[in-house]
Structure formats: C-alpha cells, structure tokens
Amino acid sequence: MNITTGQTQTVSTDNDFMINFTSGEWVMLGNPFDFSIPLENVLINDSTSLASDPNFYTYDGVNGWVSANKLDPWKGYVYKSLTANQLYIKPSKSSGGLKITDTEIVLLENEWLVDINARNGLGVDKLNTVGVLTTASDEYDDMDTFEPPMLPGGISLRIDNRDWAQHGDIYTTDIRTVKEDGEFWDMEVAAEDDKHNVYLNFEKIDDIPADFDVYIIDVTLGVAQDLRWNPVYRYAVSSPESVHEIRFIAGTKEFVNANNAGVELYPDRFSISQNFPNPFNPQTSILITLQDMATVDLIIYNVLGEEVIRIADNTLYPTGYHNFTWRGVNHNGKRVASGVYFYSTRIRDISGKTILNKTNKMIMVK
C-alpha cells in the first residue's frame, strides 16, 4: 500500500504557527502540533485569544457542529471572524493574550432564550438559540454567532439576517432586545435526507412570558403549530435541494396575528387538505385545520380497503393547524408497495359529534 502525503514541512514547537485567512469568511484549520493546544493559546491578530469564542467549532459525529475549547491533533475546525485575518497558535503553556471568558446568563424579568435542535436522519444541528435580553441589540452584537458551513448529507437550521445593515449573514444565534409586544425570527432549514422527516425541537418555551402566544410558522407549507401545545415540529422533506422557510414568533395575540407571514394562525373553520406532495416518494404531509379543540382519526387504506396504518387514533388536538406525515410504511414500519392509497379523516368535537368526515386519494411512486 502506498500513502501519498503531498508536500509536508516540519513545525518548530519553539515558535508560533501563523495562519492567514480572509475576514468574514470561514477558514478550515487543524492543529500543526502533535499535542493539544488550549484556545487561550490561539490568538487572532496577536492580541485576543479564542477561548470561549462562539464562532470556533469542531464537528462531532453525534451532535454535529459543537463549540471547541482546544485544538486536538488530527481533528478539524472552522472559524469565522469579522475583523481578524491572522491566527496565531502558540505551543507555549501561557499565551498572555486577552482571554474571552464564559459568563453564565441569569435571566431577568421578561428575558428569555429558546434553544432549537434540528434533526434529519443522521444529521443534527443543535447550536441554534433565539431570545431577548435587555443588554442585546436588534442587529449584530457579540451575542450573535454565525451559522457554520453545512456538511454533505447533514441539516442546517439558520437564522436569515441577510438584510441587516451591517454584517448581514446567516446566524445560528440571534439575541435581541426585549419588546413589550413580541418578536419573530425568520429561518431556513436545509436538509438533504428526503427519506426521513425533519424534527425541530424548541426548548425552554416555558421561559417565555405566559401572556405570549408562541408559534412556529411553516411559510413553505402555509401552516403553523402552537409550540406551547407541542414544542416539536415535524415535516417531510420534499427534495434534497429544497430549502424550507419557517418563522419563530412569540408575542401578544395582536402582534402574532400582525406578523403571521400570510399564514392564518387562528382558524375559523374545520378542513382537511389534499396531501402534499402528491404523487410522492418517500413521504407526504396532510394538513388538518381545527377551528376548535377536537379529536382526529386519520387512517391510511390500500385500494382493497385494507387498513395500512393509523396515523391518528381518536387523538385530541387544540385549535390550529396540524401537519401529519406518512412515510409510506405500514403498522410494522415496513415500506409499502407503490400505487394508489386513500386517507380517511374524521374530526369530532369534544362531545363526540362528527364535524367532518372525508376520504382523499393519494399516489405513492417508486
């Protein structure tokens, strides 16, 4: 077996190792030494250390991109700085640089932070945070962090701040100042595994003021979900190239209604929509609209009238829009054959009276 290493060089452990890069762009780097280097010994423009810099990441096969606190041999890292264009790795024990320290955030009244985890098959993105603090700015400040590059086959949830007057870009963390009536964030989700659903998990919703409504608005599908009822939102990936647009919003009912991205959040009817996409492969979504709290039965049948799977079985749901996904599997989780299928939906009020009963046809292709 022949191994070609390309051009190599010997690095002295007595001298700093310098890396040049372009400000405002991601740089990929590794540790030039065969021992670990703490980030307090990694300086930008020879003055400030990267200790606790939120824009320095390494990749974890289980958790995706994660913040790094040191340079280990044989591992890869990415970094982005708006101002610096040089990075110095000091092999000595003490750098003497200005160290950025971690500070624990103690939330004051009306302050809140929500963490958003995205998952699609084996791809994960756990870095995302939005919220409001009295010390934050509405546009860029040192509380905001950039979205790292998306890896092949992965998933990326990114906050779209390309319209900012300064440092317009996509972000993984965006903290803004406290508002009396509410705030919203527009985001994009890119997911390349169209054989699995995307799951968005919103954590610490209970920290948001109790008089605020909290929704995720799926702008692409034209639906919304009340996150106080269910903090996990799921949708089917239409294609590996698609980018899904969503909005996270928290505020008074008036604020939420006024900033609903054209999606009705407080429906005045009961309805069952045609599945989308149709025809489909490998999965499809079915939207059910509820004017009031109601129970839902959603059952898939084949052309012989045989039950394939029950997606909802006399399940109680609150007022709102509810997106159900069928992945083309039966009760046992096995893939079914391509062809024509039917989904039968019945909506009943809390007394058991049938409000709507409808059957729709859909086509699964291979």
Helices and strands as residue ranges (DSSP letters): E 17-20, E 27-30, E 37-38, G 39-41, E 42-44, E 48-49, E 56-60, E 64-67, E 70-71, E 76-79, E 86-89, E 112-120, E 123-132, E 145-146, E 155-161, E 169-176, E 182-191, E 198-203, G 205-207, E 213-218, E 223-226, E 232-235, E 243-251, H 253-258, E 271-272, E 284-290, E 294-302, E 307-317, E 320-326, E 339-348, E 354-364
